[in-house]
Amino acid sequence: MNLPQDFIDKMKILMGKGSDELFNSYDQPESKGIRTNTLKLAPEKLSGKLPFETQKVNWCHEGFYIDSTIRPGKNPYYYCGLYYVQEPTAMAAVEALSPEPGDWVLDLCAAPGGKSTQIAAKLQGRGLLVANELVNSRAGILSTNIERMGIANAVVTNEFPERLADSFYQRFDKILVDAPCSGEGMFRKDPGALSDWSLERVDRCVGKQEKILETAHRLLKPGGVLVYATCTFSPEENEQIIEAFINKYSYELKSIELTGLEDHGRVEWTRKNTKSIENALRIMPMKVKGEGHFIAKLVKVGPCSDENNAKQGYAKSRLKKATRAELQDYESFARDSLDKDFYKSFEHRLYLSGEHLYALPEGLALETISNLKVLRPGLHLGEFKKNRFEPSYALAMALKLSEAKNVCDLKEEDQAYHYLKGEALNLVAEKGWVLIGYQGDSLGFGKASEGIIKNHYPKGLRIRKK
């Protein structure tokens, strides 16, 4: 690989003879992995279903290495949301954060959604996940991945981080800052990171990272956990930025104990020789099977010194509490099509945005998000159309087959591919909405009539071939 000369010179100064081992690692094949969606099944069951071999990832119980020639995004189980395709060492940041059911968690730079979906799986449907992405197009991808994994307790926002602090001041138990960075650890995997790299880019990233951390500080509860992660080797973006942050604010830098990851932050790469920096984690590609990362875990010792005096003024929400009269068509659908325990569990938190119906996450007040640009304010249940309610893809993916009354569980792989292409199914089912599954797991909705099931898989997600 032709590495930038400025990068080579810099790493030789920092690492000495050890830099040759780093440079050589860029010529090795990249590692590919998948992570089990434990909202749907256990890792042991996933490995038994897959038509390809897997190898456990040491630091993530839900993670598996797969062969680099495998195309896991082409398997029907992928479309069932049973797993997320994720680089193995990228799984370590959320393992360090260690979310627990009931936590309020913020993923501040969330697209495309690997770490958000990993957080959601650990929450197990309890608590709140706010997944934020500033870039509009990337936020849409994030939202789709949240839906595919069947996540019901997530809010997807498309905001500047400081705008979130206006609404969620000191509200989160845990925050992940997977910071935009110069991407040195991704040179092998992402040619774009290699072509975009420069010393000036490193400096620009540091400025962004400082602002994001300042905002994260205002969003985190006293006693809360903040994990800062990058995919770069640059000390300016790693040890030095964390050193400056903990010297400014009251945080304790905690050690990170993850099996198989034993390289630590370099005190000698700091500006002030801060000893606790060695509690941070460095993942070096010549020492592990994966790409390069830096992770720091910080616990907030005291409250913010400032007060939340921010003014809110734009992106007024269209959400409003749904009335019984407005819900008649939905309630008719729910009674006819869904298990009572499922839909009754969120009947007190139903909100409308235009003709679209959502179930807000438990404990989240409408006022909290009313001034934010929200793409997904919880579970999208469906849309009201003329004299009927049409259930959503997101609802289908949040359902177990046992929670729907009218089910068509496809047993053959070719049948699943026909459905994923958008084709009608020549199968008999009770008239009305049908939850389509594949070998026990949801794929989406169809509507049965006159001996066929009309396809309602979203057009934007349909595949062209296997």
DOKOLLO-787866 format. One line per 8 residues: their letters; for each residue x, y, z of N, C-alpha, C. Coordinates in steps of 0.2 Angstrom, whole numbers. Layout:
A	X Y Z X Y Z X Y Z; ... .
***
This chain:
MNLPQDFI	4 -6 0 0 0 0 4 6 0; 3 11 -4 6 17 -4 4 22 1; 7 22 7 5 27 12 8 34 11; 4 39 14 7 46 13 13 47 16; 18 50 13 25 51 16 24 54 23; 20 59 24 20 63 30 17 58 36; 13 53 34 11 48 39 17 44 41; 20 42 36 26 37 37 31 41 42 .
DKMKILMG	33 47 40 38 51 44 35 52 51; 29 53 52 26 54 59 26 48 63; 24 42 60 24 36 64 31 33 65; 36 35 61 43 33 62 45 37 68; 44 43 69 46 47 75 42 44 81; 36 43 81 32 40 86 34 33 89; 35 29 84 36 22 85 43 19 84; 47 22 81 54 20 80 53 14 75 .
KGSDELFN	57 8 77 57 2 73 51 -1 73; 46 0 78 40 -3 78 35 -1 72; 37 5 69 33 7 64 33 3 58; 38 -1 57 38 -5 51 33 -11 51; 32 -13 57 27 -18 58 20 -15 57; 19 -9 59 12 -6 57 12 -5 50; 17 -3 46 16 -2 39 15 -8 36; 18 -14 38 17 -20 35 10 -23 36 .
SYDQPESK	7 -21 41 0 -23 42 -5 -21 37; -3 -15 34 -8 -12 29 -8 -17 23; -3 -21 22 -3 -26 16 -7 -32 18; -9 -33 24 -13 -39 25 -20 -39 24; -24 -44 22 -31 -44 21 -35 -41 27; -40 -37 25 -44 -34 30 -48 -40 34; -50 -39 40 -54 -44 44 -62 -42 43; -66 -47 42 -73 -46 41 -77 -49 47 .
GIRTNTLK	-82 -46 49 -86 -49 55 -93 -47 54; -97 -51 58 -104 -50 60 -105 -50 67; -110 -46 69 -112 -46 76 -120 -48 77; -121 -53 82 -128 -56 83 -132 -50 85; -138 -50 83 -143 -45 86 -147 -49 91; -145 -48 97 -148 -52 103 -155 -50 105; -158 -45 101 -165 -43 102 -169 -49 99; -166 -53 94 -169 -58 91 -167 -65 92 .
LAPEKLSG	-161 -66 94 -158 -73 96 -151 -73 99; -149 -78 102 -143 -79 105 -137 -80 100; -131 -78 102 -126 -80 97 -125 -87 95; -126 -91 100 -125 -98 98 -130 -101 93; -136 -98 94 -141 -100 89 -140 -97 82; -137 -91 82 -135 -88 75 -130 -92 72; -125 -94 75 -119 -98 72 -122 -105 69; -127 -108 72 -130 -114 70 -134 -113 64 .
KLPFETQK	-137 -107 63 -141 -106 57 -137 -104 50; -131 -101 51 -128 -98 45 -125 -104 41; -125 -102 34 -122 -107 29 -115 -106 28; -111 -102 33 -104 -101 32 -101 -102 39; -94 -103 39 -91 -104 45 -90 -97 49; -89 -98 56 -88 -92 60 -83 -94 65; -80 -88 67 -75 -89 73 -76 -83 78; -76 -85 84 -78 -80 89 -73 -74 90 .
VNWCHEGF	-76 -69 91 -72 -63 93 -71 -62 100; -65 -62 102 -63 -63 110 -66 -58 114; -66 -51 112 -69 -46 116 -76 -44 115; -80 -48 111 -87 -47 110 -90 -53 110; -94 -55 115 -98 -62 115 -102 -63 109; -105 -57 106 -110 -58 101 -107 -58 94; -100 -57 94 -96 -56 87 -93 -62 85; -93 -62 78 -90 -67 74 -85 -65 69 .
YIDSTIRP	-79 -68 68 -76 -67 62 -79 -71 56; -79 -69 50 -81 -73 44 -75 -72 39; -75 -77 34 -70 -77 29 -72 -70 25; -66 -68 22 -67 -61 18 -70 -62 12; -71 -68 9 -75 -70 3 -82 -70 4; -84 -71 10 -92 -71 11 -95 -64 10; -101 -65 8 -105 -59 7 -111 -59 11; -111 -58 18 -116 -59 23 -122 -55 22 .
GKNPYYYC	-121 -49 18 -127 -45 16 -132 -48 11; -130 -53 8 -134 -57 3 -139 -62 6; -138 -64 12 -141 -69 15 -148 -67 18; -154 -71 17 -160 -69 20 -160 -67 28; -156 -71 31 -155 -69 39 -153 -62 40; -149 -60 35 -147 -52 36 -153 -48 36; -158 -50 31 -164 -45 30 -169 -47 36; -168 -52 39 -172 -54 45 -169 -50 51 .
GLYYVQEP	-164 -46 50 -161 -42 56 -157 -47 61; -155 -53 59 -152 -57 64 -145 -55 66; -142 -51 61 -135 -49 63 -134 -43 59; -128 -40 61 -126 -33 58 -119 -35 56; -117 -33 50 -111 -33 47 -106 -28 50; -101 -30 54 -97 -25 57 -90 -27 58; -85 -23 57 -78 -24 58 -77 -26 65; -73 -32 66 -73 -35 73 -70 -30 78 .
TAMAAVEA	-65 -26 77 -62 -22 82 -67 -16 83; -71 -14 79 -76 -9 80 -81 -10 85; -82 -17 87 -86 -19 92 -84 -17 99; -78 -15 100 -75 -15 106 -77 -8 110; -79 -3 106 -81 3 110 -87 2 114; -92 -1 111 -98 -2 115 -97 -7 121; -93 -12 120 -91 -16 125 -88 -12 131; -84 -7 129 -81 -3 135 -87 1 138 .
LSPEPGDW	-91 4 134 -97 8 137 -101 4 141; -103 -3 139 -107 -7 143 -114 -5 145; -118 -3 140 -125 -1 142 -129 -7 145; -133 -5 150 -137 -10 153 -145 -8 152; -149 -13 152 -156 -12 152 -159 -6 156; -162 -1 154 -165 4 158 -161 11 157; -155 10 154 -150 16 154 -153 21 148; -152 27 149 -153 32 144 -146 33 140 .
VLDLCAAP	-145 31 134 -139 31 131 -139 35 124; -134 39 123 -133 43 117 -127 41 113; -129 39 107 -123 38 102 -123 45 98; -118 49 99 -118 56 97 -116 56 89; -112 52 87 -110 52 79 -112 45 77; -118 44 75 -120 37 75 -120 33 69; -121 36 63 -121 33 56 -115 29 55; -115 23 52 -121 20 49 -126 16 53 .
GGKSTQIA	-123 15 60 -128 12 64 -125 6 68; -119 4 66 -116 -2 69 -116 -2 77; -113 4 80 -113 4 87 -120 6 90; -124 9 86 -131 11 89 -135 4 90; -134 0 85 -138 -6 85 -135 -11 90; -129 -10 92 -125 -14 97 -128 -12 104; -128 -5 105 -131 -2 111 -138 -5 112; -142 -4 107 -149 -6 108 -150 -13 110 .
AKLQGRGL	-146 -18 107 -146 -25 109 -144 -26 116; -140 -22 119 -138 -22 126 -144 -19 130; -147 -15 128 -153 -12 132 -159 -17 132; -160 -21 127 -165 -26 127 -172 -23 128; -173 -18 124 -179 -14 124 -181 -10 130; -177 -9 135 -178 -5 141 -173 1 141; -176 6 143 -172 13 143 -173 16 136; -168 21 134 -169 25 128 -162 25 125 .
LVANELVN	-162 24 118 -156 26 114 -158 32 110; -154 37 110 -154 42 105 -148 42 101; -150 40 94 -144 40 89 -144 46 85; -139 50 85 -139 56 81 -134 56 76; -136 59 70 -131 59 65 -132 66 61; -127 70 61 -127 77 58 -129 77 50; -125 72 47 -126 72 39 -132 69 37; -136 73 34 -143 71 32 -144 64 29 .
SRAGILST	-140 63 23 -140 56 20 -138 51 24; -133 51 28 -131 46 33 -136 45 38; -139 50 40 -145 49 45 -150 44 43; -152 45 36 -157 40 33 -154 33 33; -148 32 32 -145 25 32 -146 22 39; -144 27 44 -144 25 51 -151 23 53; -156 27 51 -163 25 53 -165 18 50; -163 17 44 -165 11 41 -162 5 44 .
NIERMGIA	-156 5 47 -153 0 50 -156 -1 57; -158 4 60 -162 4 67 -168 0 66; -172 1 60 -178 -2 59 -177 -10 57; -172 -11 53 -170 -18 51 -169 -23 57; -166 -20 62 -164 -24 68 -169 -24 73; -175 -21 72 -181 -22 76 -181 -18 82; -178 -12 82 -177 -8 88 -183 -4 89; -186 -4 95 -192 0 96 -191 6 101 .
NAVVTNEF	-185 6 105 -184 11 110 -179 16 108; -178 17 101 -173 22 99 -177 28 96; -173 34 97 -175 40 93 -169 42 89; -170 43 82 -165 45 78 -166 52 76; -161 56 78 -160 63 77 -155 65 71; -156 71 68 -152 74 63 -150 81 65; -146 81 70 -145 88 73 -137 89 74; -136 96 75 -129 98 78 -129 95 85 .
PERLADSF	-123 93 87 -123 90 94 -125 95 99; -123 101 98 -125 107 104 -133 108 104; -136 106 99 -144 107 99 -147 101 104; -143 96 104 -146 90 108 -145 92 116; -140 96 117 -139 98 124 -144 103 126; -147 107 122 -153 111 123 -159 107 126; -160 101 124 -165 97 126 -164 91 131; -157 89 131 -156 83 135 -150 85 140 .
YQRFDKIL	-150 91 143 -145 93 147 -144 89 153; -138 85 154 -137 81 159 -142 75 160; -144 72 155 -149 67 155 -147 60 154; -141 59 151 -139 53 149 -135 49 154; -136 43 155 -132 39 159 -125 37 156; -126 36 149 -120 34 145 -120 37 138; -114 39 136 -113 42 130 -107 39 126; -109 38 120 -103 36 115 -102 41 110 .
VDAPCSGE	-95 43 110 -93 48 105 -88 44 101; -91 42 95 -87 38 90 -85 44 85; -80 47 87 -78 54 84 -76 54 77; -78 59 73 -75 59 66 -68 61 67; -64 57 63 -56 57 64 -53 57 57; -46 57 57 -42 56 51 -42 49 48; -44 44 52 -45 38 49 -39 34 47; -34 35 51 -28 31 49 -28 24 50 .
GMFRKDPG	-32 22 55 -34 15 56 -38 11 51; -41 15 46 -45 12 41 -42 12 34; -35 14 34 -32 14 27 -33 8 23; -33 2 27 -33 -4 23 -40 -6 21; -45 -4 25 -52 -5 23 -55 0 19; -53 6 20 -57 12 16 -52 16 12; -52 15 5 -47 19 1 -48 27 2; -55 28 3 -56 36 4 -52 39 10 .
ALSDWSLE	-52 35 15 -48 38 21 -41 39 19; -38 34 15 -31 35 13 -30 41 9; -35 42 4 -34 48 -1 -35 54 2; -39 54 7 -41 61 11 -36 63 16; -32 59 18 -28 60 24 -22 65 22; -21 70 27 -16 75 27 -15 77 34; -9 80 36 -8 83 42 -13 88 44; -15 92 39 -20 97 40 -27 94 42 .
RVDRCVGK	-28 88 39 -35 85 41 -35 83 48; -29 81 50 -28 79 57 -30 85 62; -27 91 60 -28 97 64 -36 99 64; -39 98 58 -46 100 57 -50 95 62; -49 89 62 -52 84 66 -52 85 73; -46 87 75 -45 89 82 -50 95 84; -51 100 80 -55 105 82 -63 102 83; -65 98 78 -71 95 78 -72 91 85 .
QEKILETA	-67 87 86 -67 82 92 -68 86 99; -64 92 99 -65 96 105 -72 99 106; -75 101 101 -82 104 101 -87 98 103; -86 92 100 -90 87 102 -90 84 109; -84 84 111 -83 82 118 -86 87 123; -85 94 122 -88 99 126 -95 98 126; -99 96 121 -106 95 121 -108 89 125; -104 83 123 -105 77 127 -105 78 135 .
HRLLKPGG	-100 83 137 -100 84 144 -106 87 147; -109 91 143 -116 95 145 -122 90 145; -121 85 141 -126 80 140 -126 74 145; -121 73 148 -120 67 153 -121 69 160; -125 64 163 -126 65 170 -120 65 175; -120 68 180 -115 66 185 -115 59 187; -109 56 187 -108 49 188 -109 45 182; -111 48 176 -112 44 170 -105 42 167 .
VLVYATCT	-106 38 161 -100 36 158 -100 38 151; -94 41 149 -92 43 142 -87 39 139; -88 36 133 -83 33 130 -82 37 123; -75 38 122 -73 42 117 -69 37 112; -70 37 106 -67 32 102 -65 35 95; -60 33 92 -58 35 85 -55 29 82; -54 30 75 -51 24 71 -44 27 68; -41 31 72 -34 34 70 -29 33 75 .
FSPEENEQ	-23 33 73 -17 32 78 -14 39 80; -17 44 78 -14 51 79 -15 53 86; -9 54 90 -10 56 97 -13 63 98; -13 67 93 -17 73 94 -24 72 95; -27 67 91 -34 65 91 -36 60 97; -31 58 100 -32 52 105 -29 54 112; -23 52 114 -21 54 120 -21 61 122; -19 65 117 -18 73 119 -25 76 120 .
IIEAFINK	-30 74 116 -37 77 117 -40 75 123; -39 68 125 -42 66 131 -38 69 137; -32 70 137 -28 73 142 -30 80 143; -31 84 138 -34 91 139 -41 91 142; -45 86 140 -52 86 142 -52 84 150; -48 79 152 -49 78 159 -45 83 164; -41 87 160 -37 92 164 -42 98 165; -47 99 160 -52 104 161 -58 102 165 .
YSYELKSI	-60 96 165 -66 94 168 -65 88 173; -70 87 178 -69 82 183 -71 75 180; -66 72 177 -68 65 175 -62 60 177; -64 54 179 -59 49 180 -59 44 174; -53 43 172 -51 39 166 -50 32 169; -55 28 167 -56 21 169 -52 16 164; -49 11 167 -46 6 163 -51 1 160; -49 -1 154 -54 -5 150 -51 -12 149 .
ELTGLEDH	-55 -17 152 -52 -24 152 -57 -28 147; -54 -29 141 -57 -33 136 -53 -39 134; -55 -45 134 -51 -50 132 -48 -50 125; -41 -51 125 -38 -50 118 -35 -44 116; -37 -38 120 -35 -31 118 -31 -29 124; -24 -28 123 -20 -27 129 -15 -21 128; -16 -18 122 -12 -12 121 -15 -6 124; -11 -1 127 -14 4 131 -12 11 128 .
GRVEWTRK	-15 16 131 -13 23 129 -6 25 130; -3 29 126 4 30 127 5 37 131; 7 36 137 9 42 141 14 46 138; 19 43 134 24 47 131 22 51 125; 16 50 123 13 53 117 8 59 120; 8 60 126 4 66 129 8 72 129; 5 78 131 9 84 131 11 85 138; 7 82 143 9 84 150 11 78 154 .
NTKSIENA	12 72 151 14 66 154 9 63 159; 2 64 157 -3 62 162 -3 54 162; -2 52 169 -1 45 170 -7 41 168; -13 43 170 -19 39 169 -21 38 162; -18 41 157 -19 40 150 -17 33 148; -13 29 152 -12 22 151 -18 18 152; -23 21 155 -30 17 156 -34 17 149; -32 21 144 -35 21 138 -33 14 134 .
LRIMPMKV	-37 13 129 -35 7 125 -33 8 118; -28 6 116 -26 6 109 -26 -1 105; -29 -1 100 -30 -7 96 -26 -6 90; -20 -10 89 -16 -9 84 -16 -15 79; -17 -14 73 -18 -20 68 -13 -25 67; -7 -23 69 -2 -28 69 -2 -33 75; -6 -32 80 -6 -36 86 -13 -39 87; -18 -37 83 -25 -41 83 -27 -42 76 .
KGEGHFIA	-32 -46 76 -35 -47 69 -41 -42 68; -39 -36 65 -44 -31 64 -40 -24 63; -44 -19 63 -42 -12 61 -40 -9 67; -37 -3 66 -34 1 72 -39 6 75; -39 6 82 -44 11 85 -41 13 92; -44 18 95 -42 21 101 -48 22 105; -48 20 111 -54 20 116 -53 22 123; -56 27 125 -55 30 132 -62 30 135 .
KLVKVGPC	-62 27 142 -68 27 146 -68 32 151; -72 37 152 -72 42 157 -78 42 161; -77 43 168 -83 43 172 -83 50 175; -89 54 174 -90 60 176 -91 61 184; -86 64 187 -86 65 194 -91 70 197; -92 75 194 -96 81 196 -101 83 191; -105 88 193 -110 91 188 -106 96 184; -110 98 178 -107 104 174 -107 110 179 .
SDENNAKQ	-102 115 177 -102 121 181 -107 126 178; -109 125 172 -113 130 169 -121 128 170; -125 132 168 -132 130 168 -135 130 161; -140 126 160 -143 126 153 -147 132 151; -144 137 149 -148 143 147 -149 143 139; -148 138 136 -149 138 128 -156 139 126; -156 143 121 -163 145 118 -164 140 112; -171 138 112 -173 133 107 -177 137 102 .
GYAKSRLK	-176 136 96 -180 140 91 -182 138 85; -180 131 83 -181 129 76 -183 122 76; -185 119 70 -186 112 69 -192 110 74; -197 114 74 -203 113 78 -206 106 76; -207 102 81 -210 95 79 -217 95 77; -219 91 72 -225 90 70 -229 84 74; -226 81 79 -229 76 83 -234 79 88; -239 75 88 -245 77 93 -248 70 96 .
KATRAELQ	-250 71 102 -254 65 105 -260 63 100; -260 56 99 -266 54 95 -272 53 99; -278 55 96 -284 55 100 -287 48 98; -292 46 102 -295 39 101 -299 39 94; -302 45 92 -305 46 86 -300 45 80; -294 47 81 -289 47 76 -286 40 75; -287 36 81 -284 29 81 -288 24 79; -294 25 77 -299 20 76 -297 15 71 .
DYESFARD	-294 17 65 -292 12 60 -286 8 62; -281 11 66 -276 8 69 -278 3 74; -283 4 78 -285 0 83 -288 -6 80; -292 -5 75 -295 -11 71 -290 -15 69; -285 -13 66 -279 -17 63 -276 -21 69; -274 -17 74 -271 -20 80 -275 -26 83; -281 -25 84 -286 -30 86 -286 -36 82; -286 -35 75 -287 -40 70 -280 -44 69 .
SLDKDFYK	-274 -40 70 -268 -43 67 -263 -44 72; -263 -41 78 -257 -42 83 -260 -45 90; -255 -48 93 -256 -50 100 -257 -44 104; -262 -45 109 -265 -40 113 -259 -38 118; -255 -42 121 -250 -40 125 -245 -35 122; -244 -36 115 -239 -32 112 -242 -25 111; -247 -24 108 -250 -18 106 -252 -14 112; -254 -17 118 -257 -14 124 -251 -11 127 .
SFEHRLYL	-245 -14 126 -239 -12 130 -237 -4 129; -239 -2 123 -237 5 121 -243 10 119; -249 7 121 -255 11 119 -256 18 122; -253 19 127 -253 26 131 -248 31 128; -244 29 123 -239 33 121 -239 33 113; -244 34 110 -245 34 103 -246 42 101; -242 43 96 -241 50 93 -242 50 85; -244 56 83 -245 56 76 -240 62 73 .
SGEHLYAL	-237 60 67 -233 65 64 -236 65 57; -241 70 55 -245 70 49 -249 64 49; -248 59 44 -252 53 44 -249 47 47; -243 48 49 -239 43 52 -239 42 60; -240 36 62 -241 34 69 -235 31 72; -233 34 78 -227 31 81 -228 30 89; -225 25 91 -225 24 99 -218 26 101; -219 32 105 -213 35 108 -210 30 114 .
PEGLALET	-203 30 115 -200 26 120 -203 27 127; -204 23 131 -206 23 138 -202 28 141; -205 33 145 -202 38 149 -199 44 145; -200 45 139 -198 51 135 -204 55 134; -203 61 136 -209 66 135 -208 70 128; -214 71 125 -214 74 119 -210 81 119; -211 85 125 -208 91 125 -200 91 125; -197 85 126 -190 85 126 -187 85 119 .
ISNLKVLR	-191 82 114 -189 82 108 -192 86 103; -197 91 106 -201 95 101 -198 100 97; -192 102 99 -188 107 95 -182 104 92; -182 97 91 -176 94 87 -179 91 81; -174 91 76 -175 87 70 -175 80 71; -181 77 71 -181 70 73 -183 66 67; -179 61 65 -181 57 59 -186 51 61; -184 48 67 -188 42 70 -189 43 77 .
PGLHLGEF	-195 45 79 -196 47 86 -199 40 90; -196 35 89 -198 29 92 -199 24 87; -204 19 88 -206 14 84 -211 17 79; -210 16 72 -215 18 67 -219 13 66; -226 14 68 -231 8 68 -234 8 61; -235 14 57 -238 13 51 -241 20 49; -245 20 43 -247 26 40 -255 25 39; -258 31 41 -266 31 39 -267 33 32 .
KKNRFEPS	-271 29 29 -273 31 22 -280 31 22; -283 32 16 -290 33 16 -294 27 18; -297 28 24 -301 22 27 -298 16 29; -291 17 30 -287 11 32 -281 13 35; -278 8 39 -271 9 42 -267 4 39; -261 6 36 -256 2 33 -250 1 38; -248 -5 40 -243 -6 45 -236 -5 42; -231 -3 45 -225 -2 43 -220 -7 43 .
YALAMALK	-214 -7 39 -209 -11 39 -206 -12 46; -205 -6 49 -202 -6 56 -206 -10 61; -213 -9 61 -217 -13 65 -216 -21 64; -216 -23 57 -214 -30 56 -208 -32 59; -203 -28 58 -196 -31 61 -196 -31 68; -200 -27 72 -200 -27 79 -205 -33 82; -208 -36 77 -213 -41 79 -209 -48 79; -211 -52 84 -209 -59 83 -215 -62 80 .
LSEAKNVC	-214 -68 76 -220 -71 73 -225 -73 77; -224 -75 83 -229 -77 88 -233 -71 91; -231 -65 89 -235 -59 91 -240 -56 85; -240 -60 80 -245 -58 75 -250 -64 74; -256 -62 72 -261 -67 71 -261 -71 65; -259 -67 59 -259 -70 53 -252 -70 50; -249 -76 50 -242 -77 48 -241 -82 42; -236 -80 38 -234 -84 33 -226 -85 34 .
DLKEEDQA	-224 -91 36 -217 -92 38 -214 -96 32; -210 -92 28 -207 -96 22 -201 -100 24; -201 -106 21 -196 -111 23 -190 -112 18; -192 -110 12 -187 -110 7 -183 -104 5; -177 -104 4 -173 -98 3 -175 -95 -3; -177 -98 -8 -179 -95 -14 -186 -91 -13; -190 -94 -9 -196 -90 -7 -194 -83 -4; -190 -84 0 -187 -77 4 -185 -72 -1 .
YHYLKGEA	-181 -75 -6 -178 -70 -11 -184 -67 -15; -188 -71 -17 -194 -69 -21 -198 -63 -17; -198 -64 -11 -202 -59 -7 -197 -52 -6; -191 -53 -5 -186 -48 -5 -185 -44 -11; -187 -47 -17 -187 -44 -23 -193 -40 -24; -198 -41 -20 -204 -37 -21 -210 -41 -25; -209 -47 -26 -214 -51 -29 -219 -54 -25; -225 -54 -28 -231 -57 -24 -229 -65 -23 .
LNLVAEKG	-232 -67 -18 -231 -74 -16 -238 -78 -17; -237 -83 -21 -243 -88 -23 -244 -93 -17; -246 -90 -12 -247 -94 -6 -254 -92 -3; -257 -97 1 -263 -96 4 -263 -94 11; -266 -88 12 -266 -86 19 -273 -83 21; -274 -82 27 -281 -79 29 -281 -72 26; -286 -69 23 -287 -63 20 -285 -57 25; -281 -52 23 -279 -47 27 -272 -46 27 .
WVLIGYQG	-269 -43 32 -262 -42 33 -259 -48 36; -253 -49 33 -249 -56 35 -242 -54 36; -240 -56 42 -233 -55 44 -229 -61 40; -224 -59 36 -220 -63 32 -214 -65 36; -212 -71 37 -206 -73 40 -202 -78 36; -196 -79 38 -191 -84 35 -188 -88 41; -190 -94 41 -188 -99 45 -188 -97 53; -194 -94 54 -195 -92 61 -194 -84 63 .
DSLGFGKA	-192 -80 58 -190 -73 60 -193 -69 55; -195 -63 57 -199 -58 53 -195 -55 47; -198 -54 41 -195 -51 36 -199 -44 34; -206 -44 35 -210 -39 33 -217 -41 32; -221 -36 29 -228 -37 29 -230 -39 21; -236 -43 21 -239 -44 15 -247 -43 16; -251 -43 11 -258 -43 11 -261 -48 7; -265 -53 10 -267 -59 7 -274 -57 4 .
SEGIIKNH	-275 -59 -2 -282 -59 -5 -282 -63 -11; -287 -67 -12 -289 -71 -18 -283 -76 -19; -280 -79 -14 -275 -84 -16 -268 -82 -17; -267 -75 -16 -260 -73 -17 -259 -68 -11; -252 -67 -9 -250 -62 -4 -247 -56 -8; -250 -51 -8 -247 -45 -11 -241 -42 -7; -236 -41 -10 -229 -39 -7 -230 -32 -5; -228 -31 2 -227 -24 5 -220 -23 8 .
YPKGLRIR	-215 -26 5 -209 -25 7 -207 -18 4; -203 -14 8 -202 -7 5 -198 -7 -1; -200 -3 -6 -197 -3 -13 -190 -1 -12; -188 4 -8 -181 6 -7 -176 1 -5; -179 -5 -2 -175 -10 1 -175 -16 -3; -179 -17 -8 -179 -23 -12 -173 -24 -16; -171 -31 -16 -165 -33 -20 -167 -35 -27; -161 -35 -31 -162 -37 -38 -161 -44 -39 .
KK	-156 -47 -36 -155 -54 -36 -152 -57 -30; -151 -63 -30 -148 -66 -24 -141 -63 -22 .
***
